[in-house]
Amino acid sequence: MMENAMFCYQCQETAGCKGCTRSGVCGKKPDVAAMQDLLVYVTKGLSALAEALRQEGKEVPAEAARRVSLNLFTTITNANFDRAAIEARIRETLALRDRLLPQLGDASALPAAARWDGSGDWLAKAAAVGVLATADEDVRSLRELITYGLKGLAAYTRHANVLLHEDPETDAFLQRALAATLDDSLSGADLTALALETGRYGVQAMALLDKANTETYGSPEITRVSIGVRSNPAILISGHDLRDLEMLLEQTQGTGVDVYTHSEMLPAHYYPAFRKYPHFAGNYGNAWWKQTTEFEAFNGPILMTTNCIVPPRDSYRDRLYTTGAAGYPGCAYIPEGPDGRKDFSALIEHARRCPAPTEIESGEIVGGFAHAQVLALADKVIDAVKRGAIRKFVVMAGCDGRAPGRSYYTEFAKALPPDTVILTAGCAKYRYNKLGLGDIGGIPRVLDAGQCNDSYSLAVIALKLKEAFGLADINDLPIVYNIAWYEQKAVIVLLALLSLGVKNIRLGPTLPAFLSPNVAKVLVETFGIGGITSVEEDLKALLG
């Protein structure tokens, strides 16, 4: 365990599909990886204390839930590379735990993670409590599957929380499940059941976020989004946090500074509330992994609201700002005030000193096909299926990434026959949303529901179609699944689909390294999960 400089295998790009042991493929250094491991450890300790308090009938403050969500979000791939910021969150978590600890009547059963006092060498402690601290490969695999699912779950609850929507039941589950990963008495069957329960709460969390977004900003509508540029100086906003975008748009009104979205922020254009801002100019660029060249060409400041940071080049490092769970050493951080507000004046002044963005493409793309919009077209969709005009819906949601093999998804989309429709959400869409695949009787062949959390819309659409066709099993629908994954929000989406009973999902470009052979075997035998092969073979298998 001590031979590796680090060990991390939570994302799809992990070295050799086994684990990053010297430095993260994402750019994470060993000391940062260690502090992330330690942050997860103390967060599990806080969760164990919260669960013990509940067992005694004591109240757990909402502050604990918010802390757990923020900490887990901080450790998602490509979110935070700032060791000092992570260490500060460890200290804050220990302080909160110490305030709650005296309220517990009997602390004798608390695990070590809930009792560690923060003393000693933190790097040595992190090495002792990291992923490899669980010796049994299958138990480790299940614990990490649950933990990574909970990281995705935490991201979605965090987004809902900033819009003043909370679900104490989901918060309590998150803490209970985190605490359970410390429990050596749980069997493989217990942990497998907990993984599926994590998926059920994933559905609940995505429903909460959907409600928060739509009640705050309106239901997404079919929208044409410009991908060209204007002549004004501008700010580029990336990530997933719609509240950050709202505050930025409010503060840039009348300043002469435009705002563009990037990557997973593209779906913000589909919400009616944001279209009232004339300086909300369009979307710039593509998926997260192209940012090193696209951020350079943008010329103005960039605000990273969540994960998907690629270590910046020197040419634009001084223009990269972070906020929320995100962070990068040497880049300015925008904190949240006591009232939840953020002051973006530094970005606005910075933008005014910069030239307008360099155009990298032109035209428009269409999106906004979340569940309310698709269900409004339900009669048209159902009629097209019954007439045979639509043979299959192909769910191609999830994440994009740098691996050359991901060109498979573009080629797969191109090779789909003209009587198929792609349902997508997440940044995976950038592999095919600009291909111009046409439509079927006015129904676009690429229906973009939005961000990765909007995979909930795809589940709602499937369940409504199941009801409309009078089917007993969701797997009898003319829907097949060929999903790309990269990080932990994709893990909760996968677990959510499994909890709904969806089977025969193709997952790529590789199966997760954190699935041991035995755990992978269970998923294959129980749910029919499989990896991708070639475009030709997978088309034949999925479409018949």
Kinemage of the C-alpha trace (Angstrom):
@kinemage 1
@onewidth
@group {chain A} dominant
@subgroup {mainchain}
@vectorlist {calphas} color= white
{ca met a 1} P 0.000 0.000 0.000
{ca met a 2} L 2.848 2.383 0.832
{ca glu a 3} L 4.772 1.670 -2.401
{ca asn a 4} L 2.516 3.854 -4.522
{ca ala a 5} L 2.866 7.620 -4.501
{ca met a 6} L -0.954 7.622 -4.707
{ca phe a 7} L -3.800 5.361 -5.717
{ca cys a 8} L -6.925 6.540 -7.517
{ca tyr a 9} L -9.165 4.704 -9.960
{ca gln a 10} L -12.414 6.619 -9.719
{ca cys a 11} L -12.523 7.905 -13.328
{ca gln a 12} L -12.592 6.234 -16.742
{ca glu a 13} L -9.179 7.549 -17.777
{ca thr a 14} L -7.331 6.004 -14.834
{ca ala a 15} L -3.890 4.766 -15.891
{ca gly a 16} L -3.974 1.456 -17.753
{ca cys a 17} L -7.579 0.990 -16.613
{ca lys a 18} L -6.071 -0.142 -13.305
{ca gly a 19} L -5.248 2.918 -11.211
{ca cys a 20} L -3.156 6.080 -11.128
{ca thr a 21} L -0.213 5.427 -8.809
{ca arg a 22} L 2.334 8.158 -9.602
{ca ser a 23} L 0.206 11.099 -10.682
{ca gly a 24} L -3.374 11.384 -11.865
{ca val a 25} L -4.121 11.323 -15.580
{ca cys a 26} L -6.443 14.217 -14.698
{ca gly a 27} L -3.415 16.222 -13.494
{ca lys a 28} L -3.948 15.555 -9.783
{ca lys a 29} L -0.667 15.347 -7.850
{ca pro a 30} L -0.041 12.692 -5.166
{ca asp a 31} L -0.296 15.161 -2.258
{ca val a 32} L -3.652 16.443 -3.530
{ca ala a 33} L -4.880 12.872 -4.029
{ca ala a 34} L -3.840 12.129 -0.439
{ca met a 35} L -5.738 15.105 0.953
{ca gln a 36} L -8.813 14.124 -1.065
{ca asp a 37} L -8.615 10.634 0.447
{ca leu a 38} L -8.346 12.175 3.897
{ca leu a 39} L -11.294 14.495 3.217
{ca val a 40} L -13.412 11.491 2.231
{ca tyr a 41} L -12.266 9.695 5.400
{ca val a 42} L -13.259 12.491 7.791
{ca thr a 43} L -16.507 12.986 5.859
{ca lys a 44} L -17.307 9.337 6.441
{ca gly a 45} L -16.489 9.904 10.112
{ca leu a 46} L -18.859 12.875 10.306
{ca ser a 47} L -21.527 10.778 8.576
{ca ala a 48} L -21.061 7.933 11.050
{ca leu a 49} L -21.543 10.391 13.919
{ca ala a 50} L -24.656 11.833 12.261
{ca glu a 51} L -26.102 8.342 11.847
{ca ala a 52} L -25.324 7.510 15.503
{ca leu a 53} L -27.092 10.698 16.603
{ca arg a 54} L -30.161 9.715 14.591
{ca gln a 55} L -30.148 6.277 16.180
{ca glu a 56} L -30.360 8.012 19.553
{ca gly a 57} L -33.217 10.192 18.356
{ca lys a 58} L -31.065 13.316 18.247
{ca glu a 59} L -31.415 16.012 15.622
{ca val a 60} L -28.676 16.340 13.010
{ca pro a 61} L -28.250 19.947 11.834
{ca ala a 62} L -28.649 20.788 8.152
{ca glu a 63} L -25.096 22.130 8.316
{ca ala a 64} L -23.844 18.535 8.477
{ca ala a 65} L -25.681 17.574 5.287
{ca arg a 66} L -24.344 20.600 3.432
{ca arg a 67} L -20.828 19.842 4.635
{ca val a 68} L -21.013 16.210 3.507
{ca ser a 69} L -22.289 17.202 0.055
{ca leu a 70} L -19.666 19.914 -0.440
{ca asn a 71} L -16.830 17.626 0.679
{ca leu a 72} L -17.806 14.791 -1.635
{ca phe a 73} L -18.319 17.209 -4.527
{ca thr a 74} L -14.830 18.605 -3.879
{ca thr a 75} L -13.310 15.140 -4.472
{ca ile a 76} L -15.043 14.462 -7.809
{ca thr a 77} L -12.617 14.080 -10.725
{ca asn a 78} L -11.319 17.405 -12.092
{ca ala a 79} L -13.097 19.512 -9.466
{ca asn a 80} L -10.432 20.704 -7.043
{ca phe a 81} L -6.655 20.579 -7.369
{ca asp a 82} L -5.946 23.024 -4.527
{ca arg a 83} L -4.337 21.222 -1.574
{ca ala a 84} L -4.717 24.211 0.758
{ca ala a 85} L -8.439 24.474 0.033
{ca ile a 86} L -8.944 20.749 0.628
{ca glu a 87} L -6.986 20.873 3.893
{ca ala a 88} L -9.178 23.769 5.023
{ca arg a 89} L -12.267 21.613 4.406
{ca ile a 90} L -10.746 18.788 6.441
{ca arg a 91} L -10.233 21.167 9.374
{ca glu a 92} L -13.768 22.552 9.022
{ca thr a 93} L -15.190 19.012 8.992
{ca leu a 94} L -13.252 18.020 12.113
{ca ala a 95} L -14.434 21.188 13.862
{ca leu a 96} L -18.074 20.463 13.003
{ca arg a 97} L -17.716 16.876 14.180
{ca asp a 98} L -16.198 18.042 17.454
{ca arg a 99} L -19.143 20.378 18.044
{ca leu a 100} L -21.616 17.526 17.490
{ca leu a 101} L -19.739 14.793 19.362
{ca pro a 102} L -20.757 15.869 22.908
{ca gln a 103} L -24.410 15.439 21.912
{ca leu a 104} L -23.936 11.676 21.479
{ca gly a 105} L -24.811 9.649 24.550
{ca asp a 106} L -22.711 6.580 23.737
{ca ala a 107} L -19.669 7.074 21.512
{ca ser a 108} L -18.160 3.633 22.122
{ca ala a 109} L -19.356 2.152 18.807
{ca leu a 110} L -18.123 5.002 16.613
{ca pro a 111} L -15.610 3.930 13.931
{ca ala a 112} L -12.065 5.264 13.952
{ca ala a 113} L -12.907 7.763 11.206
{ca ala a 114} L -15.286 9.513 13.593
{ca arg a 115} L -12.705 9.631 16.396
{ca trp a 116} L -9.496 10.714 14.640
{ca asp a 117} L -8.427 14.011 16.184
{ca gly a 118} L -6.495 15.376 13.208
{ca ser a 119} L -3.079 14.990 14.828
{ca gly a 120} L 0.058 13.572 13.252
{ca asp a 121} L 1.320 13.477 9.681
{ca trp a 122} L -1.676 13.944 7.376
{ca leu a 123} L 0.063 12.412 4.362
{ca ala a 124} L 0.866 9.264 6.347
{ca lys a 125} L -2.693 9.138 7.672
{ca ala a 126} L -4.098 9.478 4.162
{ca ala a 127} L -1.929 6.586 2.940
{ca ala a 128} L -3.274 4.417 5.760
{ca val a 129} L -6.977 5.163 5.155
{ca gly a 130} L -7.156 5.472 1.338
{ca val a 131} L -8.814 3.166 -1.156
{ca leu a 132} L -6.335 0.318 -0.695
{ca ala a 133} L -6.933 0.228 3.071
{ca thr a 134} L -9.725 -2.275 2.308
{ca ala a 135} L -7.775 -5.467 1.637
{ca asp a 136} L -10.563 -7.627 0.197
{ca glu a 137} L -10.825 -6.757 -3.509
{ca asp a 138} L -14.566 -7.381 -3.803
{ca val a 139} L -15.473 -5.493 -0.635
{ca arg a 140} L -13.216 -2.649 -1.786
{ca ser a 141} L -14.896 -2.656 -5.182
{ca leu a 142} L -18.393 -2.428 -3.716
{ca arg a 143} L -17.404 0.219 -1.190
{ca glu a 144} L -15.885 2.361 -3.919
{ca leu a 145} L -18.867 1.824 -6.244
{ca ile a 146} L -21.106 3.107 -3.451
{ca thr a 147} L -18.767 5.966 -2.547
{ca tyr a 148} L -18.459 7.149 -6.150
{ca gly a 149} L -22.218 6.929 -6.588
{ca leu a 150} L -22.606 9.012 -3.435
{ca lys a 151} L -20.191 11.600 -4.838
{ca gly a 152} L -22.484 12.005 -7.845
{ca leu a 153} L -25.521 12.072 -5.572
{ca ala a 154} L -23.879 14.767 -3.448
{ca ala a 155} L -23.207 16.905 -6.519
{ca tyr a 156} L -26.893 16.889 -7.417
{ca thr a 157} L -28.101 17.597 -3.884
{ca arg a 158} L -25.589 20.438 -3.677
{ca his a 159} L -27.004 22.061 -6.835
{ca ala a 160} L -30.537 21.730 -5.450
{ca asn a 161} L -29.501 23.146 -2.069
{ca val a 162} L -28.171 26.404 -3.547
{ca leu a 163} L -31.650 26.868 -5.053
{ca leu a 164} L -33.130 26.384 -1.554
{ca his a 165} L -34.487 22.892 -2.233
{ca glu a 166} L -33.598 20.220 0.286
{ca asp a 167} L -34.579 16.617 0.965
{ca pro a 168} L -33.732 15.513 4.519
{ca glu a 169} L -34.474 11.896 3.605
{ca thr a 170} L -31.838 11.876 0.855
{ca asp a 171} L -29.367 13.695 3.120
{ca ala a 172} L -29.891 11.092 5.855
{ca phe a 173} L -29.388 8.266 3.356
{ca leu a 174} L -26.188 9.814 2.042
{ca gln a 175} L -24.774 9.906 5.549
{ca arg a 176} L -26.016 6.408 6.409
{ca ala a 177} L -24.526 4.938 3.226
{ca leu a 178} L -21.177 6.691 3.723
{ca ala a 179} L -21.024 5.371 7.281
{ca ala a 180} L -21.828 1.858 6.006
{ca thr a 181} L -18.651 1.842 3.901
{ca leu a 182} L -16.745 1.790 7.214
{ca asp a 183} L -18.684 -1.213 8.540
{ca asp a 184} L -16.623 -4.416 8.301
{ca ser a 185} L -19.618 -6.551 9.309
{ca leu a 186} L -21.471 -5.942 6.023
{ca ser a 187} L -21.384 -8.774 3.497
{ca gly a 188} L -21.006 -8.526 -0.252
{ca ala a 189} L -24.764 -9.022 -0.575
{ca asp a 190} L -25.373 -6.181 1.905
{ca leu a 191} L -23.108 -3.848 -0.036
{ca thr a 192} L -24.645 -4.826 -3.378
{ca ala a 193} L -28.097 -4.004 -1.994
{ca leu a 194} L -26.744 -0.685 -0.711
{ca ala a 195} L -25.362 0.140 -4.174
{ca leu a 196} L -28.828 -0.343 -5.682
{ca glu a 197} L -30.365 1.698 -2.867
{ca thr a 198} L -27.871 4.429 -3.748
{ca gly a 199} L -29.306 4.317 -7.269
{ca arg a 200} L -32.860 4.716 -5.961
{ca tyr a 201} L -31.827 7.778 -4.005
{ca gly a 202} L -30.006 8.973 -7.092
{ca val a 203} L -33.364 9.079 -8.881
{ca gln a 204} L -34.806 10.973 -5.911
{ca ala a 205} L -31.937 13.484 -5.901
{ca met a 206} L -32.209 14.084 -9.640
{ca ala a 207} L -35.965 14.603 -9.244
{ca leu a 208} L -35.245 17.143 -6.494
{ca leu a 209} L -32.783 19.012 -8.709
{ca asp a 210} L -35.172 18.900 -11.661
{ca lys a 211} L -37.853 20.449 -9.435
{ca ala a 212} L -35.415 23.077 -8.149
{ca asn a 213} L -34.302 24.044 -11.653
{ca thr a 214} L -37.744 24.137 -13.252
{ca glu a 215} L -39.452 25.953 -10.376
{ca thr a 216} L -36.677 28.546 -10.386
{ca tyr a 217} L -35.989 28.952 -14.111
{ca gly a 218} L -38.985 27.367 -15.895
{ca ser a 219} L -39.203 24.106 -17.835
{ca pro a 220} L -36.626 23.760 -20.636
{ca glu a 221} L -37.956 24.572 -24.085
{ca ile a 222} L -36.751 23.724 -27.572
{ca thr a 223} L -34.114 26.365 -28.252
{ca arg a 224} L -31.691 27.267 -31.004
{ca val a 225} L -28.351 28.294 -29.488
{ca ser a 226} L -25.740 30.364 -31.326
{ca ile a 227} L -22.242 28.879 -31.420
{ca gly a 228} L -20.673 31.942 -33.043
{ca val a 229} L -19.366 35.079 -31.328
{ca arg a 230} L -20.190 38.762 -31.013
{ca ser a 231} L -17.816 41.731 -30.928
{ca asn a 232} L -18.088 42.521 -27.198
{ca pro a 233} L -15.666 41.462 -24.451
{ca ala a 234} L -17.045 38.455 -22.631
{ca ile a 235} L -16.973 35.978 -19.763
{ca leu a 236} L -17.124 32.224 -20.352
{ca ile a 237} L -18.931 30.139 -17.712
{ca ser a 238} L -18.434 26.379 -17.488
{ca gly a 239} L -19.580 23.604 -15.182
{ca his a 240} L -23.107 22.887 -13.958
{ca asp a 241} L -24.232 25.502 -11.408
{ca leu a 242} L -27.199 27.472 -12.763
{ca arg a 243} L -27.356 29.719 -9.695
{ca asp a 244} L -23.829 30.942 -10.412
{ca leu a 245} L -24.890 31.714 -13.986
{ca glu a 246} L -27.936 33.619 -12.768
{ca met a 247} L -25.845 35.802 -10.468
{ca leu a 248} L -23.274 36.394 -13.212
{ca leu a 249} L -25.954 37.455 -15.707
{ca glu a 250} L -27.517 39.803 -13.157
{ca gln a 251} L -24.182 41.456 -12.393
{ca thr a 252} L -23.101 41.819 -16.035
{ca gln a 253} L -26.296 43.609 -17.137
{ca gly a 254} L -25.502 46.973 -18.689
{ca thr a 255} L -21.727 46.505 -18.434
{ca gly a 256} L -21.086 45.849 -22.128
{ca val a 257} L -19.775 42.376 -21.227
{ca asp a 258} L -21.401 39.329 -22.835
{ca val a 259} L -21.704 35.903 -21.224
{ca tyr a 260} L -21.157 32.608 -23.077
{ca thr a 261} L -21.674 29.064 -21.818
{ca his a 262} L -19.194 26.244 -22.220
{ca ser a 263} L -19.566 22.450 -22.110
{ca glu a 264} L -22.128 21.321 -19.494
{ca met a 265} L -23.470 24.854 -19.070
{ca leu a 266} L -24.901 24.786 -22.621
{ca pro a 267} L -28.355 23.566 -21.429
{ca ala a 268} L -28.837 26.795 -19.462
{ca his a 269} L -29.976 28.303 -22.771
{ca tyr a 270} L -33.015 26.040 -22.718
{ca tyr a 271} L -34.458 27.612 -19.545
{ca pro a 272} L -36.863 30.522 -20.208
{ca ala a 273} L -35.595 32.619 -17.275
{ca phe a 274} L -32.161 33.090 -18.830
{ca arg a 275} L -33.401 34.236 -22.229
{ca lys a 276} L -34.433 37.610 -20.838
{ca tyr a 277} L -30.779 38.650 -20.752
{ca pro a 278} L -29.801 40.137 -24.143
{ca his a 279} L -26.104 39.770 -23.321
{ca phe a 280} L -26.457 35.973 -22.878
{ca ala a 281} L -24.677 35.472 -26.166
{ca gly a 282} L -24.474 31.729 -26.903
{ca asn a 283} L -22.292 28.676 -26.366
{ca tyr a 284} L -18.561 28.680 -26.997
{ca gly a 285} L -16.649 25.506 -27.665
{ca asn a 286} L -17.263 21.865 -26.966
{ca ala a 287} L -16.752 19.283 -24.237
{ca trp a 288} L -14.560 19.958 -21.196
{ca trp a 289} L -11.413 18.240 -22.478
{ca lys a 290} L -10.932 20.712 -25.333
{ca gln a 291} L -10.727 23.656 -22.955
{ca thr a 292} L -6.963 24.174 -23.152
{ca thr a 293} L -7.216 25.386 -26.739
{ca glu a 294} L -10.719 26.872 -26.485
{ca phe a 295} L -10.031 28.875 -23.317
{ca glu a 296} L -6.916 30.286 -24.949
{ca ala a 297} L -8.950 31.448 -27.956
{ca phe a 298} L -11.775 32.881 -25.849
{ca asn a 299} L -9.540 35.780 -24.745
{ca gly a 300} L -11.676 36.749 -21.728
{ca pro a 301} L -11.992 35.384 -18.175
{ca ile a 302} L -13.444 31.914 -17.528
{ca leu a 303} L -15.509 30.934 -14.493
{ca met a 304} L -15.407 27.254 -13.481
{ca thr a 305} L -18.449 26.616 -11.310
{ca thr a 306} L -17.944 22.885 -10.734
{ca asn a 307} L -15.731 20.059 -11.930
{ca cys a 308} L -14.207 19.483 -15.384
{ca ile a 309} L -11.073 21.595 -14.895
{ca val a 310} L -8.079 20.662 -17.014
{ca pro a 311} L -4.825 22.024 -15.531
{ca pro a 312} L -4.604 25.414 -17.265
{ca arg a 313} L -1.918 26.621 -19.608
{ca asp a 314} L 0.148 29.610 -18.546
{ca ser a 315} L -1.359 31.601 -21.421
{ca tyr a 316} L -4.740 31.832 -19.698
{ca arg a 317} L -4.106 30.751 -16.088
{ca asp a 318} L -4.588 34.326 -14.856
{ca arg a 319} L -7.992 34.385 -16.602
{ca leu a 320} L -9.292 31.216 -14.891
{ca tyr a 321} L -11.524 31.785 -11.858
{ca thr a 322} L -13.100 29.093 -9.686
{ca thr a 323} L -15.991 28.956 -7.226
{ca gly a 324} L -18.062 26.475 -5.224
{ca ala a 325} L -16.458 23.030 -4.942
{ca ala a 326} L -13.951 23.843 -7.700
{ca gly a 327} L -10.425 25.073 -7.152
{ca tyr a 328} L -6.996 25.287 -8.734
{ca pro a 329} L -3.812 26.617 -7.086
{ca gly a 330} L -2.831 30.050 -8.344
{ca cys a 331} L -6.282 30.760 -9.796
{ca ala a 332} L -8.599 33.285 -8.142
{ca tyr a 333} L -11.427 31.804 -6.057
{ca ile a 334} L -14.819 33.542 -5.735
{ca pro a 335} L -16.303 32.762 -2.298
{ca glu a 336} L -19.924 32.702 -1.287
{ca gly a 337} L -21.111 35.366 1.131
{ca pro a 338} L -23.209 34.657 4.238
{ca asp a 339} L -26.366 35.324 2.209
{ca gly a 340} L -25.322 32.907 -0.564
{ca arg a 341} L -24.446 35.738 -2.939
{ca lys a 342} L -21.180 35.921 -4.879
{ca asp a 343} L -19.383 39.034 -6.069
{ca phe a 344} L -18.256 38.643 -9.686
{ca ser a 345} L -17.020 42.231 -10.084
{ca ala a 346} L -13.395 41.059 -10.483
{ca leu a 347} L -14.364 38.938 -13.508
{ca ile a 348} L -16.351 41.783 -15.029
{ca glu a 349} L -13.488 44.265 -14.675
{ca his a 350} L -11.087 41.649 -16.034
{ca ala a 351} L -13.356 41.032 -19.051
{ca arg a 352} L -13.446 44.746 -19.887
{ca arg a 353} L -9.668 44.686 -20.334
{ca cys a 354} L -9.807 41.755 -22.794
{ca pro a 355} L -10.535 41.533 -26.519
{ca ala a 356} L -13.693 39.831 -27.759
{ca pro a 357} L -13.622 36.034 -28.213
{ca thr a 358} L -11.975 34.596 -31.309
{ca glu a 359} L -14.571 32.770 -33.390
{ca ile a 360} L -13.891 29.015 -33.594
{ca glu a 361} L -17.169 27.955 -35.258
{ca ser a 362} L -20.470 29.413 -36.395
{ca gly a 363} L -24.107 28.480 -36.729
{ca glu a 364} L -26.604 27.096 -34.238
{ca ile a 365} L -27.399 23.910 -32.345
{ca val a 366} L -30.800 22.834 -31.045
{ca gly a 367} L -31.612 21.469 -27.594
{ca gly a 368} L -34.142 21.644 -24.811
{ca phe a 369} L -35.735 18.217 -25.049
{ca ala a 370} L -36.210 17.612 -21.325
{ca his a 371} L -39.147 15.505 -20.197
{ca ala a 372} L -41.800 18.276 -20.196
{ca gln a 373} L -40.981 19.207 -23.799
{ca val a 374} L -40.786 15.627 -25.085
{ca leu a 375} L -43.996 14.656 -23.298
{ca ala a 376} L -45.695 17.631 -24.966
{ca leu a 377} L -44.772 15.882 -28.224
{ca ala a 378} L -45.839 12.474 -26.861
{ca asp a 379} L -48.694 11.916 -29.324
{ca lys a 380} L -46.397 12.675 -32.248
{ca val a 381} L -43.646 10.438 -30.861
{ca ile a 382} L -45.999 7.528 -30.113
{ca asp a 383} L -47.568 7.804 -33.558
{ca ala a 384} L -44.124 7.743 -35.188
{ca val a 385} L -43.249 4.574 -33.258
{ca lys a 386} L -46.531 2.872 -34.117
{ca arg a 387} L -46.138 3.739 -37.804
{ca gly a 388} L -42.602 2.397 -37.809
{ca ala a 389} L -41.123 5.797 -38.632
{ca ile a 390} L -39.110 5.506 -35.396
{ca arg a 391} L -37.730 2.014 -34.875
{ca lys a 392} L -35.554 2.645 -31.832
{ca phe a 393} L -34.540 5.314 -29.371
{ca val a 394} L -30.857 5.065 -28.512
{ca val a 395} L -29.833 6.553 -25.176
{ca met a 396} L -26.317 7.947 -25.652
{ca ala a 397} L -26.033 9.997 -22.485
{ca gly a 398} L -23.097 10.454 -20.138
{ca cys a 399} L -19.636 11.971 -20.377
{ca asp a 400} L -17.088 12.812 -23.016
{ca gly a 401} L -13.345 12.428 -22.547
{ca arg a 402} L -9.933 12.686 -24.180
{ca ala a 403} L -9.343 9.030 -25.049
{ca pro a 404} L -8.991 8.590 -28.843
{ca gly a 405} L -11.314 5.579 -28.647
{ca arg a 406} L -14.208 7.895 -27.849
{ca ser a 407} L -14.464 8.645 -31.567
{ca tyr a 408} L -16.446 5.383 -31.455
{ca tyr a 409} L -19.473 7.365 -30.248
{ca thr a 410} L -19.337 9.780 -33.175
{ca glu a 411} L -19.013 6.895 -35.624
{ca phe a 412} L -21.814 4.995 -33.881
{ca ala a 413} L -24.126 8.022 -34.160
{ca lys a 414} L -23.273 8.446 -37.850
{ca ala a 415} L -23.921 4.752 -38.511
{ca leu a 416} L -27.344 4.660 -36.850
{ca pro a 417} L -30.087 4.080 -39.435
{ca pro a 418} L -32.372 7.024 -40.268
{ca asp a 419} L -35.310 5.519 -38.348
{ca thr a 420} L -33.533 5.888 -34.991
{ca val a 421} L -33.488 8.798 -32.534
{ca ile a 422} L -30.669 9.586 -30.075
{ca leu a 423} L -31.690 10.587 -26.539
{ca thr a 424} L -28.786 12.358 -24.853
{ca ala a 425} L -27.770 14.316 -21.769
{ca gly a 426} L -24.371 15.294 -20.413
{ca cys a 427} L -21.268 16.340 -22.324
{ca ala a 428} L -21.295 13.071 -24.318
{ca lys a 429} L -23.564 14.995 -26.695
{ca tyr a 430} L -20.613 16.921 -28.098
{ca arg a 431} L -19.591 13.764 -29.972
{ca tyr a 432} L -22.668 14.019 -32.214
{ca asn a 433} L -24.805 17.124 -31.560
{ca lys a 434} L -23.226 19.011 -34.473
{ca leu a 435} L -23.454 16.233 -37.074
{ca gly a 436} L -26.687 17.444 -38.658
{ca leu a 437} L -28.456 14.072 -38.500
{ca gly a 438} L -31.799 15.534 -39.574
{ca asp a 439} L -35.238 14.684 -38.237
{ca ile a 440} L -38.070 12.170 -38.480
{ca gly a 441} L -41.331 13.911 -39.319
{ca gly a 442} L -40.190 17.045 -37.487
{ca ile a 443} L -38.728 15.143 -34.514
{ca pro a 444} L -34.949 15.840 -34.416
{ca arg a 445} L -32.806 12.703 -34.475
{ca val a 446} L -30.734 14.066 -31.578
{ca leu a 447} L -32.875 15.012 -28.578
{ca asp a 448} L -30.694 16.771 -26.004
{ca ala a 449} L -32.277 16.748 -22.528
{ca gly a 450} L -29.507 18.830 -20.960
{ca gln a 451} L -26.825 18.273 -18.322
{ca cys a 452} L -25.787 14.904 -16.892
{ca asn a 453} L -28.296 15.331 -14.052
{ca asp a 454} L -30.987 15.682 -16.727
{ca ser a 455} L -30.594 11.970 -17.393
{ca tyr a 456} L -33.546 12.014 -15.006
{ca ser a 457} L -35.558 13.402 -17.936
{ca leu a 458} L -34.611 10.374 -20.009
{ca ala a 459} L -35.869 8.094 -17.223
{ca val a 460} L -39.144 10.042 -16.983
{ca ile a 461} L -39.594 9.835 -20.751
{ca ala a 462} L -39.020 6.063 -20.684
{ca leu a 463} L -41.476 5.532 -17.829
{ca lys a 464} L -44.140 7.664 -19.535
{ca leu a 465} L -43.692 5.786 -22.821
{ca lys a 466} L -43.953 2.500 -20.913
{ca glu a 467} L -47.269 3.701 -19.521
{ca ala a 468} L -48.473 4.987 -22.887
{ca phe a 469} L -47.715 1.674 -24.623
{ca gly a 470} L -49.256 -0.313 -21.766
{ca leu a 471} L -46.063 -2.292 -21.128
{ca ala a 472} L -45.275 -4.134 -17.905
{ca asp a 473} L -41.492 -3.976 -18.256
{ca ile a 474} L -39.399 -0.904 -19.064
{ca asn a 475} L -37.077 -3.182 -21.048
{ca asp a 476} L -39.877 -3.937 -23.548
{ca leu a 477} L -39.717 -0.367 -24.844
{ca pro a 478} L -38.000 0.354 -28.188
{ca ile a 479} L -35.138 1.941 -26.224
{ca val a 480} L -31.534 0.723 -26.080
{ca tyr a 481} L -28.645 2.125 -24.054
{ca asn a 482} L -25.104 2.881 -25.214
{ca ile a 483} L -23.706 5.126 -22.495
{ca ala a 484} L -20.300 6.772 -22.147
{ca trp a 485} L -18.927 7.466 -18.684
{ca tyr a 486} L -16.038 9.452 -17.266
{ca glu a 487} L -16.557 10.443 -13.643
{ca gln a 488} L -18.731 9.947 -10.586
{ca lys a 489} L -21.874 11.758 -11.700
{ca ala a 490} L -22.069 9.138 -14.438
{ca val a 491} L -21.790 6.439 -11.738
{ca ile a 492} L -24.926 7.685 -9.952
{ca val a 493} L -26.757 7.883 -13.289
{ca leu a 494} L -25.817 4.257 -13.994
{ca leu a 495} L -26.929 3.126 -10.525
{ca ala a 496} L -30.165 5.092 -10.956
{ca leu a 497} L -30.931 3.290 -14.222
{ca leu a 498} L -30.198 -0.079 -12.625
{ca ser a 499} L -32.491 0.770 -9.723
{ca leu a 500} L -35.287 1.414 -12.249
{ca gly a 501} L -34.750 -2.080 -13.659
{ca val a 502} L -33.071 -1.068 -16.925
{ca lys a 503} L -31.037 -3.924 -18.368
{ca asn a 504} L -28.540 -4.583 -21.148
{ca ile a 505} L -26.751 -1.238 -20.911
{ca arg a 506} L -23.590 -0.895 -22.995
{ca leu a 507} L -21.014 1.062 -20.992
{ca gly a 508} L -17.802 2.455 -22.408
{ca pro a 509} L -15.294 3.219 -23.622
{ca thr a 510} L -14.045 0.884 -20.867
{ca leu a 511} L -15.701 -0.729 -17.890
{ca pro a 512} L -14.773 0.935 -14.567
{ca ala a 513} L -11.419 -0.120 -13.124
{ca phe a 514} L -12.988 -0.128 -9.654
{ca leu a 515} L -15.217 -3.090 -10.584
{ca ser a 516} L -13.470 -6.255 -9.437
{ca pro a 517} L -13.954 -9.323 -11.688
{ca asn a 518} L -16.501 -10.768 -9.249
{ca val a 519} L -18.490 -7.536 -8.902
{ca ala a 520} L -18.446 -7.032 -12.671
{ca lys a 521} L -19.691 -10.625 -13.071
{ca val a 522} L -22.660 -9.900 -10.803
{ca leu a 523} L -23.562 -6.784 -12.802
{ca val a 524} L -23.285 -8.669 -16.083
{ca glu a 525} L -25.347 -11.635 -14.901
{ca thr a 526} L -27.992 -9.577 -13.084
{ca phe a 527} L -28.349 -6.568 -15.363
{ca gly a 528} L -26.708 -7.561 -18.638
{ca ile a 529} L -24.178 -4.710 -18.460
{ca gly a 530} L -21.551 -5.040 -21.150
{ca gly a 531} L -18.676 -3.111 -22.651
{ca ile a 532} L -18.564 -1.709 -26.146
{ca thr a 533} L -16.891 -3.570 -29.028
{ca ser a 534} L -16.980 -2.235 -32.598
{ca val a 535} L -19.580 0.061 -34.130
{ca glu a 536} L -20.735 -2.693 -36.480
{ca glu a 537} L -21.048 -5.381 -33.815
{ca asp a 538} L -22.768 -3.091 -31.318
{ca leu a 539} L -25.253 -1.826 -33.906
{ca lys a 540} L -26.147 -5.412 -34.702
{ca ala a 541} L -26.479 -6.344 -31.024
{ca leu a 542} L -28.522 -3.294 -30.023
{ca leu a 543} L -30.725 -2.878 -33.082
{ca gly a 544} L -30.994 -6.458 -34.348
